[in-house]
């Protein structure tokens, strides 16, 4: 892939733009908090305003409120703790040691949400930059409040994050991986596979399992991003039962492929052992099923299902091979894969079309 194609692909990727937007919103919140604290209210040391804003701009609106509340509490505790330690011991080595010990202990309290690092770092900044008067304490608390308020407003009002496309992209990649693996297995059987080929196929099913676990976590994050989100598209993700069904179907397909590969691993000289009457049609249908899954073609999957039914009936009336238990296992595996992937193919692509952005070409 050329550099231009890579750039065009990145520019048309909504997930990448979502990450860029989140970065821009974080910077905007911090800068706006600084401007309000330094230029509008003219506070003497307004550094806590952008610091607090950075803490509360999270990947989802719900987490902005839930985690933001804990971080606000941690920041207030840190300011009060630093002021108390500074007025008691001054700016000494012992004061810094005491501050860190107490901050780390307080961070372990469940109510603070394990915000030990926030308490410790904020407390160190406050202790080392001044704690001489009550006016300074009030200024620090006001700085924190400004940062929190600006961060919440920016994250809620400026294109609230919705992680739908990130989860959908992960799911689209999994069904592509399932299709590629089926095609590779069919090709390997046609060429005469070895034991290491079967081991490699099983390892690839484990990789797909890991991808499925990641996709589940992304769907849960997308569901969380829909909570308290005013965007209209958030309604679908508040109860993503359809997405859960697609993930379960892909889990079933991966399990069937692993079972199929283990069955193949117990056989030697597959085509010679099975005979061409079974091997050629079944391998052909396996490859077609993989291509249909990769291309998201539900009609092609339905065609494979019909061919498999006809093939099974023909075998039942004509075949008397001792390999019948193997035939039955492989036929059932393929049937279950096709039945699992048909709805996935209908839903693909889940994330919709890419953005129509690209690098403009120079006119000759």
N, C-alpha and C positions, 0 to 999 in steps of 0.2 A: 504494500500500500504506500503510495507516494505521500510526501509531506502535505501537499494540497488536499488530498483525500482525507488524511487524518484531521486536518484543520476543519474541513467541511463537516466531517462526521461529528467532531466536537461541538461545532457551532449549532448543529441541528439536534443535539442531544438535550432534551428538557431537563434531565437529571443534573447535568453539568450546570445549566443555567440556574437551577434551583439552589445549588451550592454557592454559585457566584452571588446570587441575590441574598442568601443568608449572610455571607461575608460582608456584603455591602451594608446590610441592615445593622450588623454588629458595629461596623465602623461609624455609621450614621448615628446610632444611639450614643456611642461614646463621645463623639465630637459634639453632638447636640447637648449632651449633659454638661460637657466642659463649657460650652458657650453660655448656657443658662447660668451656671454657677460662677463663672469668671467674669463674663461681660455684662450679663443682665443684673444679677444680684451682687456682683463685685465682692464675693467672699474672699477672705485673705489667702487661703490655701485650698483651692477647689479640686485637688487631685482625686479625692474620694468619689466625686461625681462620675467621671468616666470609668473608674474602677468598678463601682457598683453597677453601672449600666452594662459593662462587659459580663458581669456575673449573671445577670438575669435574662439575657437574650439567649434562649435555648432553641433547640431544633423544633420544638412544638409549642403551641400556645399554652396547652395544658401544663407542660413542664415548666414553662416560663412562670406560671402562677404557683404551681406546687413547689418546685425547687427554688424559685425566686423567694418565696416566703421564708424558707429555711436559710437561704443565703443572706437575706435582709436581717434576720434575727442574729445570724452569726456575725455580720458586720457590726451591728449595734453592740453585741456582747464584746467584740474585739475593741471597739472604741472605748467603752466603759472600763474594760479590763486594763487597757494600756494607760488610761488616765489615772486609774487607781494605783497601779504599780509605779507609774512615773512620779506621782505626787508623794508616794511613800518612800521610795528608794532612790528616785532620781534616775538619770540616764547612766547606769552602771552595768557592769558585766553581770552582777547578781540579778539586777532588775530584768535584763534580757533573758537570763536563764529561767527565772521565776515565771515570766510572761509565757515563754514557750511551754513550760511544763503544765501550767494551768490551762493554756489554750488547747493543748493536745488532749488533756483530760476532759475538758468541756466538749471537745469535738466528738468524743465517744458517746455523749448522751444521745439516746435515740431521737429525742425531740428536735435536736439540731441537725439531724440527718447526716451525721458523720462529716461535718464541715470543719474538721480540725485544721486543715490547711488554710482555709479562708480566715479562720479566727487568728491563727498564728501569723500569717503574712500581713493581714490588715493591722493586727496589733503591733507588729514590728514597725510598720510604716508610721503609725500614729505615735508610737513611743519615741522614735528617732527624729521625728520632725516637729515635735512640740506638744506639750501638755500643760502649759503654765497657768491657764485660767479657765473659768467656767465658760467664758465667751468662746474660747477655742473649742471646748467640748461641744457646745451648741452648734458651732459652725461645722464641725465634723459630722455631727448627726444630720444636719441640714444637707450637707454635701451628699451623704449616702441616700437620703430621701429623694433628692433630685435625680440622682443616677438611676435609682430603682423606678421612679415614675416615668422617666424618659424611656428607659429600656422596655418597660411594659407597653407603653403607648406605641413605640416604633414596631415592636414585634406583633402587636395585635392589629394595628391599623395599616401598616405597609405590607400588603400581600402576605397574609398569615401563612406560615409554612404548612404544606400538606404533602406528606411523604408517599403519596399514592404512586407516583411514577417510579420511584426508586424500588418499591416492592414489586411493581408490575414488570419492570425490566429484569429483575432477578428471576421471576417466574417464567418469563419468555425465554431466558437463557437455558433454563432447566429442560423445557420440552424440546428445545433444539438439541441439547445434549443427549436426551433420550433417543431422538431420531438418529443422530450420528452414531450412537453406540449400536443400535439395531442394524443399521446399514453395514457397519464394520464387522459385526458378528456374521451377517449373511455373506459378506465378501470373504471373510476368513474361512467359513465352512466350505464355500465354493472352491477355494484354493487349496483346501486341506490344512486345517489348523493343527497347531501343536499344543502341548500342555501349557506352555508359557503364554500362548494366546488366550486360553481360557482364564488363566490367573490374571492377566491384564484386564480382561473384561470384568471380572469380579471386582478388581480394584477400582475400576471406573464407576461401578455401581456404588461403591463406598464414597467416592468423590461426589457423586450425585446426591447421596444421602446428606453429606455435609452441606451441599448447596441448598438442599431442601430445608435443613435446620436454619440456615441463614435467611432463607426466604420467609419462613414462619416468623422469625424475629422481626423482619422488615415489615411484614403485614401487621404484626402487633404494634409496631411503631407508627405505621400509617393510621391504624385505628386510633391510637392515642392522639395523633396530630389532628384528627377530626373533632376531638372533644374541645368545646369552647371555641371552635373555629367558625367565623361568620361566613366563609366562602360557600357558595351553593354546591360545589363539587364535594364538599365534606360530608354531605348526607349519605352518600353511598358507602363511605368508609366507617361510619359509626356502627354499622352491623355488617361486616364483610363476609357474610355466610357463603356467598358465591365464590369468593376467593378461597375460603377454607375448603370448599368442595373440590376446587381445582387442585389444590395442594395435596389433598388426600388421594385424588386420582393419580397424580404423578408419583406419590409414595407407593401406591399399589403397583404401578408400572415398573418402578425400579425394583421392587421386591420380586416381581415376576421375572424380570430380566436376570436377576441374580439366581433365582431358582432354575431358570433355563440354562444359564451358564454352568451351574453345578451339575445339572443333568448331562450336559455336553462333556464335562470334565470326567465323567465316569465311563465315557465311551471311547473306543479306539477306532481309527479309520472310519470316521462317521459315514461318509457316503457309501463306502464299500460295505459296511455293516448293515446300513439301513436299506440299501438298494435304491436305484434311481426312481422307482415308482413313488417312494415317499420323499426322498431327499430333494430332488429337483423342484417339485411344486412347493414343498414347505419352505425351503430356503428362498425361493422366489417371493413367496408371500411375506416372509420375514423382512426381506429387503424393501419390498413395496410398503410395508407398514412403517418402517423407519423413515423412508422418504416422505410418506404422507404426514407423519408426525412432525418431521422437520419443516415441511412446507405448510403446516397447519391446514391440511386439506381433508375436511371431514368426509367428503364424498369418496375420496380414495380409500380412506379407512373403512367406510361402509362396504366398498367393493371388495376389499380384502376379507372382511367378515363374511360376505356371501360366498366368496371363493372357498373360504375355509370350511363353511358348512357343507358345500357340495363335495369338497375333497374328503371330508370326514365320512359322508354317506357312501362315497365310492369305495373308500378303504374298508368300511364295515361290511360291504357286500362281496368284496373280492379278495381282500388281503388276509392271509393266514400265517403271517410271519411271527416267529418267537419274539420279535422286537416290539410287539404291540404295546407293552407297558411303557416303553420309551416313546413310541408314537403318541400315545395318549397324553403323557406328561407334557411333551412339547406342543401338542395341539392346544391343550388347556392353557399353557403359559401364553401362547400367541393370542388365543382368543381373549384372555383377560387383559392383555396389553392393549389390544385394539379397543375393547369395551371401555377401558379406563381413559384412553387418550382421545376418544371421539369428542367429548365435551370440551376438553382442553383445546383441541384443534378449532372448534367452533368459536371459542372465546379469544383466540389468538389473532392479532396482537392485542394484548390486554391494555397496554399503555397508550394505544392510539398512534397517530402518525407523527413522524419527526417534524421539528420546526423547519420551515422553508428558508433556512439561512445558509449562506455559502460565501466563499471568498470570490469577489467579482473578478472576472477575467479581463485582461487588457484587450482592447480592440487592436487588431492588426492595422 
